[in-house]
Amino acid sequence: FIVQTAGFAVKVFGTKFNVSSYEGSSSSVVLVEGSISLSATGKELILSPNEQAVLSDMGIFDKKTVDVQLYTSWKDGYLTFNDTPISEALKQIGRYYNLSFNFGNNISFEGLTCTGKIILSENLDNVMTTLSLISSTVYKKEGKTIYIYKK
């Protein structure tokens, strides 16, 4: 079968893989096992297990070897971060829980990363407390808005 995203197509040959294609983030595919073929702008790329292809703004794939657990742990009920920018961790949590975060105008997480695992539970406060611990941030929840601050 073929998975079609806005920027590329993934041809699947009996395999396990993860496709990530969200507005505001780089589109990518991670291959866990099996074989897949990617095509964008008429060029085809074959991925091997433990490889990731990230689509550039120019429509070209950058291929590299990765730890697939960082990209597939969400399906097992947790997120794994390894020197992940805090802004990217928040995007992943926001997508999972279908929410967004609010930062003050003077808040920048530029250069701040987090490493660890967050168990995805029904209790969002547990998730946010864990994120606060692994990212050296604090949060305040007001209604459906979550405010994030540096410690």
DSSP file with accessible surface (Angstrom, degrees, kcal/mol):
  #  RESIDUE AA STRUCTURE BP1 BP2  ACC     N-H-->O    O-->H-N    N-H-->O    O-->H-N    TCO  KAPPA ALPHA  PHI   PSI    X-CA   Y-CA   Z-CA
    1    1 A F              0   0  158      0, 0.0    11,-2.8     0, 0.0     2,-0.4   0.000 360.0 360.0 360.0 169.5    0.0    0.0    0.0
    2    2 A I  E     -A   11   0A 103      9,-0.2     2,-0.6     2,-0.0     9,-0.2  -0.974 360.0-153.2-126.0 132.4    1.0    3.7   -0.3
    3    3 A V  E     -A   10   0A  42      7,-2.6     7,-2.8    -2,-0.4     2,-0.5  -0.931  18.0-158.3-101.1 122.1    0.8    6.4    2.4
    4    4 A Q  E     +A    9   0A 135     -2,-0.6     5,-0.2     5,-0.2     2,-0.2  -0.897  13.2 177.9-106.6 123.6    0.4    9.8    0.8
    5    5 A T        -     0   0   20      3,-3.1    16,-0.0    -2,-0.5    22,-0.0  -0.615  48.3 -94.0-107.7 179.5    1.3   13.0    2.7
    6    6 A A  S    S+     0   0  110     -2,-0.2     3,-0.1     1,-0.2    -1,-0.0   0.831 123.1  27.9 -63.1 -29.8    1.2   16.6    1.5
    7    7 A G  S    S+     0   0   39      1,-0.2     2,-0.3    33,-0.0    34,-0.2   0.620 125.7   5.0-110.9 -14.3    4.9   16.4    0.5
    8    8 A F        -     0   0    3     32,-0.1    -3,-3.1    33,-0.1     2,-0.3  -0.980  58.9-118.4-162.0 169.1    5.7   12.8   -0.3
    9    9 A A  E     -AB   4  39A  13     30,-2.4    30,-2.3    -2,-0.3     2,-0.5  -0.916  16.7-152.2-118.2 145.3    4.5    9.2   -0.8
   10   10 A V  E     -AB   3  38A   0     -7,-2.8    -7,-2.6    -2,-0.3     2,-0.5  -0.975   5.8-155.8-118.8 117.4    5.6    6.1    1.2
   11   11 A K  E     -AB   2  37A  91     26,-3.8    26,-2.4    -2,-0.5     2,-0.4  -0.845  17.4-152.0 -92.8 125.4    5.4    2.7   -0.5
   12   12 A V  E     - B   0  36A  10    -11,-2.8     2,-0.3    -2,-0.5    24,-0.2  -0.838  18.6-173.0-109.4 134.5    5.1    0.0    2.1
   13   13 A F  E    S- B   0  35A 103     22,-1.9    22,-0.6    -2,-0.4    -2,-0.0  -0.663  70.6 -59.8-123.7  71.9    6.3   -3.6    1.7
   14   14 A G  E    S+     0   0A  75     -2,-0.3     2,-0.3     1,-0.2    21,-0.1   0.968  98.2 123.8  54.4  80.2    5.1   -5.5    4.8
   15   15 A T  E     -     0   0A  28     19,-0.2     2,-0.4     2,-0.0    19,-0.2  -0.846  63.2-106.7-154.8 177.9    6.8   -3.5    7.5
   16   16 A K  E     + B   0  33A 117     17,-2.2    16,-2.6    -2,-0.3    17,-1.8  -0.997  50.1 144.1-122.5 127.7    6.7   -1.4   10.7
   17   17 A F  E     - B   0  31A  52     -2,-0.4     2,-0.4    14,-0.2    14,-0.2  -0.948  39.7-131.4-155.2 168.9    7.3    2.3   10.4
   18   18 A N  E     - B   0  30A  28     12,-2.4    12,-2.4    -2,-0.3     2,-0.5  -0.994  14.7-162.9-132.7 124.7    6.3    5.7   11.7
   19   19 A V  E     - B   0  29A  38     -2,-0.4     2,-0.5    10,-0.2    10,-0.2  -0.924   4.8-171.4-106.1 132.0    5.3    8.7    9.4
   20   20 A S  E     + B   0  28A  21      8,-3.0     8,-2.7    -2,-0.5     2,-0.3  -0.976  18.0 154.7-125.1 115.1    5.3   12.2   10.9
   21   21 A S        +     0   0   46     -2,-0.5     2,-0.4     6,-0.2     6,-0.1  -0.729  14.5 150.8-143.9  87.9    3.8   15.0    8.8
   22   22 A Y    >   -     0   0  113     -2,-0.3     3,-1.9     4,-0.2     2,-0.1  -0.944  50.8-102.8-121.3 143.7    2.5   17.9   10.8
   23   23 A E  T 3  S+     0   0  203     -2,-0.4     3,-0.1     1,-0.3    -2,-0.0  -0.374 109.8  24.6 -61.5 134.4    2.3   21.6    9.9
   24   24 A G  T 3  S+     0   0   63      1,-0.2     2,-0.3    -2,-0.1    -1,-0.3   0.443 113.0  80.2  89.4  -1.4    5.1   23.5   11.5
   25   25 A S  S <  S-     0   0   25     -3,-1.9    -1,-0.2    66,-0.0    -3,-0.2  -0.957  89.1 -93.4-133.1 156.4    7.4   20.5   11.9
   26   26 A S        -     0   0   83     -2,-0.3     2,-0.3    -3,-0.1    -4,-0.2  -0.436  41.2-123.0 -66.5 137.2    9.7   18.6    9.5
   27   27 A S        +     0   0   22     28,-0.5    28,-2.7    -2,-0.1     2,-0.3  -0.644  43.5 163.0 -80.5 139.0    8.0   15.7    7.8
   28   28 A S  E     -BC  20  54A  10     -8,-2.7    -8,-3.0    -2,-0.3     2,-0.4  -0.975  31.9-146.8-153.2 164.3    9.8   12.4    8.3
   29   29 A V  E     -BC  19  53A   0     24,-2.1    24,-2.5    -2,-0.3     2,-0.4  -0.998  10.8-164.1-134.9 134.8    9.6    8.6    8.2
   30   30 A V  E     -BC  18  52A   0    -12,-2.4   -12,-2.4    -2,-0.4     2,-0.6  -0.988  11.7-146.7-119.1 130.5   11.3    6.1   10.5
   31   31 A L  E     +BC  17  51A   0     20,-2.5    19,-2.7    -2,-0.4    20,-0.6  -0.869  19.4 175.1-101.4 123.2   11.6    2.4    9.5
   32   32 A V  E     -     0   0A  40    -16,-2.6     2,-0.3    -2,-0.6   -15,-0.2   0.890  69.3 -18.9 -88.0 -53.0   11.5   -0.1   12.4
   33   33 A E  E    S+B   16   0A  98    -17,-1.8   -17,-2.2    16,-0.1    -1,-0.4  -0.989 107.3  27.4-152.4 159.7   11.5   -3.3   10.3
   34   34 A G  E    S-     0   0A  37     -2,-0.3     2,-0.3   -19,-0.2   -19,-0.2  -0.680  88.7 -61.9  93.2-142.3   10.9   -4.4    6.7
   35   35 A S  E     +B   13   0A  42    -22,-0.6   -22,-1.9    -2,-0.3     2,-0.3  -0.998  41.7 179.0-150.4 140.1   11.3   -2.2    3.8
   36   36 A I  E     -BD  12  47A   0     11,-0.9    11,-2.2    -2,-0.3     2,-0.4  -0.980  15.9-147.1-140.1 154.6    9.8    1.1    2.4
   37   37 A S  E     -BD  11  46A   1    -26,-2.4   -26,-3.8    -2,-0.3     2,-0.4  -0.980  14.3-159.7-119.6 133.3   10.3    3.2   -0.6
   38   38 A L  E     -BD  10  45A   0      7,-3.4     7,-2.7    -2,-0.4     2,-0.4  -0.888   6.4-171.7-112.6 144.5    9.9    7.0   -0.4
   39   39 A S  E     +BD   9  44A  47    -30,-2.3   -30,-2.4    -2,-0.4     2,-0.3  -0.993  13.8 157.0-140.3 131.8    9.3    9.3   -3.3
   40   40 A A  E >  S+ D   0  43A   7      3,-1.6     3,-2.2    -2,-0.4    21,-0.1  -0.975  75.1   3.4-145.7 141.4    9.2   13.1   -3.5
   41   41 A T  T 3  S-     0   0  104     -2,-0.3     3,-0.1     1,-0.3   -33,-0.1   0.853 130.2 -60.6  48.5  36.9    9.8   15.3   -6.5
   42   42 A G  T 3  S+     0   0   81      1,-0.2     2,-0.4     0, 0.0    -1,-0.3   0.410 110.1 117.5  79.9  -3.8   10.1   12.1   -8.6
   43   43 A K  E <   -D   40   0A 145     -3,-2.2    -3,-1.6     2,-0.0     2,-0.4  -0.814  52.6-146.0-101.3 141.0   13.1   10.7   -6.8
   44   44 A E  E     -D   39   0A 120     -2,-0.4     2,-0.4    -5,-0.2    -5,-0.2  -0.828  12.9-173.2-108.6 141.5   12.9    7.4   -4.9
   45   45 A L  E     -D   38   0A  42     -7,-2.7    -7,-3.4    -2,-0.4     2,-0.5  -1.000  12.6-148.6-132.8 131.8   14.7    6.5   -1.7
   46   46 A I  E     -D   37   0A  84     -2,-0.4     2,-0.4    -9,-0.2    -9,-0.2  -0.868  14.4-152.1-100.4 130.9   14.7    3.0    0.0
   47   47 A L  E     -D   36   0A   2    -11,-2.2   -11,-0.9    -2,-0.5     3,-0.1  -0.826   1.8-153.3-102.0 145.9   15.0    2.9    3.8
   48   48 A S    >   -     0   0   61     -2,-0.4     3,-1.2     1,-0.1   -17,-0.3  -0.711  44.4 -71.5-104.7 160.6   16.5    0.1    5.8
   49   49 A P  T 3  S+     0   0   60      0, 0.0   -17,-0.2     0, 0.0    -1,-0.1  -0.190 120.5  24.4 -53.1 144.5   15.5   -0.7    9.4
   50   50 A N  T 3  S+     0   0   78    -19,-2.7    16,-2.5     1,-0.3     2,-0.3   0.671  98.4 120.3  70.3  23.0   16.7    1.9   12.0
   51   51 A E  E <   -CE  31  65A  33     -3,-1.2   -20,-2.5   -20,-0.6     2,-0.4  -0.885  46.0-158.8-116.6 150.3   16.9    4.6    9.4
   52   52 A Q  E     -CE  30  64A   9     12,-3.1    12,-2.3    -2,-0.3     2,-0.5  -0.971   2.2-159.4-124.1 140.7   15.0    7.9    9.2
   53   53 A A  E     -CE  29  63A   0    -24,-2.5   -24,-2.1    -2,-0.4     2,-0.5  -0.989   7.8-165.1-119.2 126.2   14.4   10.1    6.2
   54   54 A V  E     -CE  28  62A  32      8,-2.2     8,-2.4    -2,-0.5     2,-0.5  -0.953  17.8-132.4-112.2 129.2   13.6   13.8    6.8
   55   55 A L  E     - E   0  61A  21    -28,-2.7   -28,-0.5    -2,-0.5     6,-0.2  -0.688  20.6-145.8 -84.4 125.3   12.1   15.8    4.0
   56   56 A S    >   -     0   0   48      4,-2.8     3,-2.0    -2,-0.5    -1,-0.0  -0.344  29.5-103.7 -81.9 169.1   13.7   19.2    3.4
   57   57 A D  T 3  S+     0   0  174      1,-0.3    -1,-0.1     2,-0.1    -2,-0.0   0.734 123.2  59.9 -63.6 -21.0   11.9   22.3    2.2
   58   58 A M  T 3  S-     0   0  152      2,-0.2    -1,-0.3     1,-0.0     3,-0.1   0.390 121.8-106.9 -87.4   0.2   13.5   21.7   -1.2
   59   59 A G  S <  S+     0   0   13     -3,-2.0     2,-0.4     1,-0.3    -2,-0.1   0.705  79.0 128.7  83.0  20.7   11.8   18.3   -1.4
   60   60 A I        -     0   0   96     -6,-0.0    -4,-2.8     2,-0.0     2,-0.3  -0.898  54.7-128.4-112.2 139.2   15.0   16.3   -0.8
   61   61 A F  E     -E   55   0A  33     -2,-0.4     2,-0.6    -6,-0.2    -6,-0.2  -0.662   9.8-155.1 -87.8 138.0   15.3   13.5    1.8
   62   62 A D  E     -E   54   0A 102     -8,-2.4    -8,-2.2    -2,-0.3     2,-0.4  -0.964  18.4-158.0-107.7 119.1   18.1   13.5    4.4
   63   63 A K  E     +E   53   0A  87     -2,-0.6     2,-0.3   -10,-0.2   -10,-0.2  -0.815  20.7 155.7-105.0 137.3   18.7    9.9    5.5
   64   64 A K  E     -E   52   0A 101    -12,-2.3   -12,-3.1    -2,-0.4     2,-0.3  -0.987  44.0-100.5-152.7 161.9   20.3    8.9    8.8
   65   65 A T  E     +E   51   0A 113     -2,-0.3     2,-0.3   -14,-0.2   -14,-0.3  -0.669  48.9 172.2 -84.0 135.9   20.5    6.0   11.3
   66   66 A V        -     0   0   22    -16,-2.5     2,-0.9    -2,-0.3     3,-0.1  -0.901  44.5-100.5-138.6 167.5   18.4    6.6   14.4
   67   67 A D    >   -     0   0   94     -2,-0.3     3,-1.6     1,-0.2     4,-0.4  -0.833  34.5-157.0 -86.8 105.9   17.1    5.0   17.6
   68   68 A V  T >> S+     0   0   17     -2,-0.9     3,-1.6     1,-0.3     4,-1.3   0.765  83.8  73.8 -61.8 -24.1   13.6    4.1   16.4
   69   69 A Q  H 3> S+     0   0   58      1,-0.3     4,-1.6     2,-0.2    -1,-0.3   0.845  88.1  61.7 -58.6 -32.6   12.3    4.0   20.0
   70   70 A L  H <4 S+     0   0   35     -3,-1.6    10,-0.3     1,-0.2    -1,-0.3   0.764 113.4  35.6 -64.1 -23.6   12.5    7.8   20.1
   71   71 A Y  H <4 S+     0   0   70     -3,-1.6    -1,-0.2    -4,-0.4    -2,-0.2   0.564 124.3  37.3-107.2 -13.1    9.9    7.9   17.3
   72   72 A T  H >< S+     0   0    8     -4,-1.3     3,-1.3    -3,-0.2     4,-0.4   0.458  81.7  96.1-121.5  -1.6    7.6    5.0   18.1
   73   73 A S  G ><>S+     0   0    1     -4,-1.6     3,-1.8     1,-0.3     5,-1.6   0.772  70.7  75.7 -65.5 -23.1    7.3    4.9   21.9
   74   74 A W  G > 5S+     0   0  114      1,-0.3     3,-1.5     3,-0.2    -1,-0.3   0.853  89.2  58.3 -56.8 -33.1    4.0    6.9   21.8
   75   75 A K  G < 5S+     0   0  123     -3,-1.3    -1,-0.3     1,-0.3    -2,-0.2   0.725 104.0  52.4 -73.0 -16.0    2.2    3.7   20.6
   76   76 A D  G < 5S-     0   0   88     -3,-1.8    -1,-0.3    -4,-0.4    -2,-0.2   0.265 128.5 -95.1-100.3   7.8    3.4    1.9   23.7
   77   77 A G  T < 5S+     0   0   24     -3,-1.5    43,-2.8     1,-0.2     2,-0.3   0.654  93.8  74.9  93.1  16.8    2.0    4.7   26.0
   78   78 A Y  E   < -F  119   0B  50     -5,-1.6     2,-0.4    41,-0.3    -2,-0.3  -0.988  65.3-130.5-152.4 160.3    5.1    6.8   26.6
   79   79 A L  E     -F  118   0B   7     39,-2.6    39,-2.5    -2,-0.3     2,-0.5  -0.933  19.1-152.7-111.2 139.6    7.2    9.4   24.9
   80   80 A T  E     -F  117   0B  18     -2,-0.4     2,-0.4   -10,-0.3    37,-0.2  -0.950  11.2-171.9-114.2 131.3   11.0    9.1   24.9
   81   81 A F  E     -F  116   0B   4     35,-3.1    35,-2.6    -2,-0.5     2,-0.4  -0.966  11.2-178.8-124.8 139.5   13.3   12.2   24.6
   82   82 A N  E    S-     0   0B  99     -2,-0.4    33,-0.2    33,-0.2    -2,-0.0  -0.859  83.5 -32.7-137.7  99.1   17.1   12.3   24.2
   83   83 A D  E    S+     0   0B 108     -2,-0.4    32,-0.2     1,-0.2     3,-0.0   0.875  93.3 168.8  54.1  38.5   18.4   15.9   24.1
   84   84 A T  E     -F  114   0B  22     30,-2.3    30,-2.1     1,-0.1    -1,-0.2  -0.668  42.5-107.0 -83.4 132.2   15.1   16.8   22.5
   85   85 A P  E >>  -F  113   0B  65      0, 0.0     4,-2.2     0, 0.0     3,-0.6  -0.339  25.7-127.2 -56.0 138.0   14.4   20.6   22.2
   86   86 A I  H 3> S+     0   0    1     26,-2.2     4,-2.7    23,-0.4     5,-0.2   0.892 109.6  58.6 -57.2 -38.0   11.7   21.5   24.8
   87   87 A S  H 3> S+     0   0   63     25,-0.3     4,-1.7    22,-0.2    -1,-0.3   0.898 107.5  46.6 -60.9 -37.1    9.7   23.1   22.0
   88   88 A E  H <> S+     0   0   53     -3,-0.6     4,-2.3     2,-0.2    -1,-0.2   0.901 110.2  52.6 -71.6 -39.9    9.6   19.8   20.1
   89   89 A A  H  X S+     0   0    0     -4,-2.2     4,-2.4     1,-0.2     5,-0.2   0.926 109.6  49.9 -60.5 -41.6    8.7   17.8   23.3
   90   90 A L  H  X S+     0   0    5     -4,-2.7     4,-2.9     1,-0.2    -1,-0.2   0.886 107.9  53.4 -65.9 -36.8    5.8   20.2   23.9
   91   91 A K  H  X S+     0   0   86     -4,-1.7     4,-2.5    -5,-0.2    -1,-0.2   0.926 110.0  47.8 -61.7 -44.5    4.6   19.8   20.3
   92   92 A Q  H  X S+     0   0   44     -4,-2.3     4,-2.2     2,-0.2    -2,-0.2   0.924 114.1  45.7 -63.6 -43.5    4.6   16.0   20.7
   93   93 A I  H  X S+     0   0    0     -4,-2.4     4,-2.6     1,-0.2    -2,-0.2   0.930 112.4  51.9 -65.0 -42.6    2.6   16.3   24.0
   94   94 A G  H  X>S+     0   0    7     -4,-2.9     5,-2.0     1,-0.2     4,-0.9   0.904 110.4  47.7 -60.6 -42.2    0.3   18.8   22.5
   95   95 A R  H  <5S+     0   0   75     -4,-2.5     3,-0.3     3,-0.2    -1,-0.2   0.912 112.5  49.5 -65.2 -42.2   -0.5   16.5   19.5
   96   96 A Y  H  <5S+     0   0  111     -4,-2.2    -2,-0.2     1,-0.2    -1,-0.2   0.923 122.6  31.5 -63.9 -43.8   -1.0   13.5   21.8
   97   97 A Y  H  <5S-     0   0   50     -4,-2.6    -1,-0.2    -5,-0.2    -2,-0.2   0.382 106.3-122.9 -96.7   1.8   -3.4   15.3   24.1
   98   98 A N  T  <5S+     0   0  150     -4,-0.9     2,-0.3    -3,-0.3    -3,-0.2   0.950  72.0 113.4  54.8  54.5   -4.9   17.6   21.4
   99   99 A L      < -     0   0   45     -5,-2.0     2,-0.3    -6,-0.1    -1,-0.2  -0.899  54.8-134.5-142.9 171.6   -3.9   20.8   23.3
  100  100 A S        -     0   0   90     44,-0.4    46,-0.7    -2,-0.3     2,-0.3  -0.890  14.2-130.0-129.3 164.6   -1.6   23.8   22.9
  101  101 A F  E     -g  146   0C  32     -2,-0.3     2,-0.4    44,-0.1    46,-0.2  -0.803  10.6-145.1-114.9 154.8    0.8   25.6   25.2
  102  102 A N  E     -g  147   0C  70     44,-2.8    46,-1.7    -2,-0.3     2,-0.4  -0.972  13.4-172.4-123.5 132.0    1.1   29.3   26.0
  103  103 A F  E     -g  148   0C  75     -2,-0.4    46,-0.1    44,-0.2    44,-0.0  -0.935  30.0-108.2-119.6 146.5    4.4   31.0   26.7
  104  104 A G    >   -     0   0   27     44,-0.5     3,-1.9    -2,-0.4    -1,-0.0  -0.265  36.4-106.4 -65.5 159.7    4.9   34.6   27.8
  105  105 A N  T 3  S+     0   0  179      1,-0.3    -1,-0.1     3,-0.0    -2,-0.0   0.800 121.8  48.2 -59.0 -29.1    6.4   37.0   25.2
  106  106 A N  T 3  S+     0   0  143      2,-0.0     2,-0.5     0, 0.0    -1,-0.3   0.328  89.3 105.2 -95.9   9.3    9.7   37.0   27.1
  107  107 A I    <   +     0   0   36     -3,-1.9     2,-0.4    41,-0.0    -4,-0.1  -0.785  41.2 168.9 -94.9 125.4    9.9   33.2   27.3
  108  108 A S        -     0   0   59     -2,-0.5    -3,-0.0     2,-0.1    42,-0.0  -0.998  24.7-169.9-134.7 131.2   12.3   31.4   25.0
  109  109 A F    >   +     0   0   19     -2,-0.4     3,-2.4     3,-0.0   -23,-0.4   0.153  36.7 149.2-100.9  16.5   13.3   27.8   25.2
  110  110 A E  T 3  S+     0   0  170      1,-0.3     3,-0.1   -25,-0.1    -2,-0.1  -0.288  74.2   6.1 -53.0 124.0   16.1   28.2   22.6
  111  111 A G  T 3  S+     0   0   70      1,-0.2     2,-0.4    -2,-0.0    -1,-0.3   0.348  99.7 122.4  84.0  -8.1   18.9   25.8   23.4
  112  112 A L    <   +     0   0   65     -3,-2.4   -26,-2.2     2,-0.0   -25,-0.3  -0.763  36.8 176.2 -91.4 133.5   17.0   24.0   26.2
  113  113 A T  E     -F   85   0B  59     -2,-0.4     2,-0.3   -28,-0.3   -30,-0.0  -0.791  17.5-144.6-127.6 170.2   16.6   20.3   25.8
  114  114 A C  E     -F   84   0B   2    -30,-2.1   -30,-2.3    -2,-0.3     2,-0.4  -0.979   5.7-165.1-137.5 152.2   15.1   17.4   27.8
  115  115 A T  E     +     0   0B  74     19,-0.7     2,-0.3    -2,-0.3   -33,-0.2  -0.999  45.9  59.3-137.0 129.9   16.1   13.7   28.2
  116  116 A G  E    S-F   81   0B  25    -35,-2.6   -35,-3.1    -2,-0.4     2,-0.4  -0.912  74.3 -69.3 148.4-171.4   13.9   11.0   29.7
  117  117 A K  E     -F   80   0B 127     -2,-0.3     2,-0.5   -37,-0.2   -37,-0.2  -0.941  28.1-160.7-121.2 140.8   10.6    9.2   29.4
  118  118 A I  E     -F   79   0B   0    -39,-2.5   -39,-2.6    -2,-0.4     2,-0.5  -0.988  16.9-138.5-120.6 120.9    7.1   10.5   30.0
  119  119 A I  E     -F   78   0B 127     -2,-0.5     2,-1.0   -41,-0.2   -41,-0.3  -0.664  19.9-132.5 -77.2 126.5    4.3    8.0   30.6
  120  120 A L        +     0   0   16    -43,-2.8     2,-0.2    -2,-0.5     4,-0.1  -0.715  41.5 163.7 -85.2 103.4    1.2    9.1   28.7
  121  121 A S        -     0   0   38     -2,-1.0     6,-0.1     2,-0.3   -44,-0.0  -0.657  54.1-108.2-115.4 172.4   -1.6    8.9   31.2
  122  122 A E  S    S+     0   0  205     -2,-0.2     2,-1.1     1,-0.1     3,-0.1   0.738 103.8  81.8 -70.6 -20.8   -5.1   10.2   31.4
  123  123 A N    >>  -     0   0   74      1,-0.2     4,-1.3     2,-0.1     3,-0.8  -0.731  62.8-171.0 -90.0  99.4   -3.9   12.5   34.2
  124  124 A L  H 3> S+     0   0   24     -2,-1.1     4,-2.8     1,-0.2     5,-0.2   0.830  82.0  64.4 -61.2 -30.7   -2.3   15.4   32.3
  125  125 A D  H 3> S+     0   0   68      1,-0.2     4,-2.5     2,-0.2    -1,-0.2   0.888 100.2  52.3 -61.6 -37.4   -0.9   16.8   35.6
  126  126 A N  H <> S+     0   0   90     -3,-0.8     4,-2.1     2,-0.2    -1,-0.2   0.920 111.2  47.1 -62.0 -43.0    1.3   13.7   35.9
  127  127 A V  H  X S+     0   0    0     -4,-1.3     4,-2.6     1,-0.2    -2,-0.2   0.941 113.6  47.1 -63.8 -46.3    2.6   14.2   32.4
  128  128 A M  H  X S+     0   0    1     -4,-2.8     4,-2.6     2,-0.2    -2,-0.2   0.878 109.8  53.1 -67.5 -36.3    3.3   17.9   33.0
  129  129 A T  H  X S+     0   0   68     -4,-2.5     4,-2.0    -5,-0.2    -1,-0.2   0.933 110.9  47.5 -63.2 -43.2    5.1   17.3   36.3
  130  130 A T  H  X S+     0   0   45     -4,-2.1     4,-2.3     2,-0.2     5,-0.2   0.937 111.6  49.8 -62.9 -45.5    7.3   14.7   34.6
  131  131 A L  H  X S+     0   0    1     -4,-2.6     4,-1.5     1,-0.2     6,-0.2   0.921 108.6  53.6 -59.6 -41.9    8.1   17.2   31.7
  132  132 A S  H  X>S+     0   0   13     -4,-2.6     5,-1.3     1,-0.2     4,-1.0   0.906 109.5  48.9 -58.8 -41.1    8.9   19.9   34.3
  133  133 A L  H  <5S+     0   0  125     -4,-2.0     3,-0.3     1,-0.2    -1,-0.2   0.912 115.5  40.9 -66.5 -43.7   11.4   17.6   36.0
  134  134 A I  H  <5S+     0   0   43     -4,-2.3   -19,-0.7     1,-0.2    -1,-0.2   0.625 123.9  38.2 -84.3  -9.1   13.2   16.5   32.8
  135  135 A S  H  <5S-     0   0    5     -4,-1.5    -1,-0.2    -5,-0.2    -2,-0.2   0.386 101.1-122.1-120.0   1.6   13.2   20.0   31.3
  136  136 A S  T  <5S+     0   0   76     -4,-1.0    15,-1.7    -3,-0.3     2,-0.3   0.923  71.3 122.8  56.0  46.2   13.8   22.3   34.3
  137  137 A T  E   < -H  150   0C   1     -5,-1.3     2,-0.3    13,-0.2    13,-0.2  -0.805  51.6-141.9-125.2 170.6   10.6   24.2   33.6
  138  138 A V  E     -H  149   0C  62     11,-2.7    11,-2.8    -2,-0.3     2,-0.3  -0.915  15.3-157.8-127.4 159.4    7.4   24.9   35.6
  139  139 A Y  E     -H  148   0C  56     -2,-0.3     2,-0.4     9,-0.2     9,-0.2  -0.950   9.9-160.1-137.5 157.9    3.9   25.0   34.5
  140  140 A K  E     -H  147   0C 101      7,-2.2     7,-3.1    -2,-0.3     2,-0.5  -0.992  12.7-150.6-137.6 129.1    0.6   26.6   35.5
  141  141 A K  E     +H  146   0C  99     -2,-0.4     2,-0.5     5,-0.2     5,-0.2  -0.898  15.8 176.0-105.8 125.1   -2.8   25.3   34.3
  142  142 A E  E >   -H  145   0C  94      3,-2.9     3,-2.1    -2,-0.5     2,-0.3  -0.931  66.1 -55.0-127.3 105.0   -5.7   27.7   34.0
  143  143 A G  T 3  S-     0   0   66     -2,-0.5     0, 0.0     1,-0.3     0, 0.0  -0.468 120.8 -19.6  64.0-122.6   -8.7   26.0   32.5
  144  144 A K  T 3  S+     0   0  198     -2,-0.3     2,-0.4    -3,-0.1   -44,-0.4   0.262 120.5  93.0-101.2  11.1   -7.7   24.5   29.2
  145  145 A T  E <   - H   0 142C  52     -3,-2.1    -3,-2.9   -46,-0.1     2,-0.5  -0.898  57.5-160.6-108.4 134.3   -4.6   26.7   28.9
  146  146 A I  E     -gH 101 141C   3    -46,-0.7   -44,-2.8    -2,-0.4     2,-0.4  -0.964   5.5-157.1-115.1 123.5   -1.2   25.5   30.1
  147  147 A Y  E     -gH 102 140C  56     -7,-3.1    -7,-2.2    -2,-0.5     2,-0.4  -0.863   7.1-157.7-100.3 132.5    1.5   28.2   30.7
  148  148 A I  E     +gH 103 139C   0    -46,-1.7   -44,-0.5    -2,-0.4     2,-0.3  -0.926  13.8 176.2-114.3 134.6    5.1   27.0   30.6
  149  149 A Y  E     - H   0 138C  77    -11,-2.8   -11,-2.7    -2,-0.4     2,-0.2  -0.958  32.1-109.7-134.0 154.1    8.0   29.0   32.3
  150  150 A K  E       H   0 137C 100     -2,-0.3   -13,-0.2   -13,-0.2   -14,-0.1  -0.496 360.0 360.0 -74.6 150.2   11.7   28.4   32.8
  151  151 A K              0   0  159    -15,-1.7    -1,-0.1    -2,-0.2   -13,-0.0  -0.453 360.0 360.0 -73.2 360.0   12.8   27.7   36.4
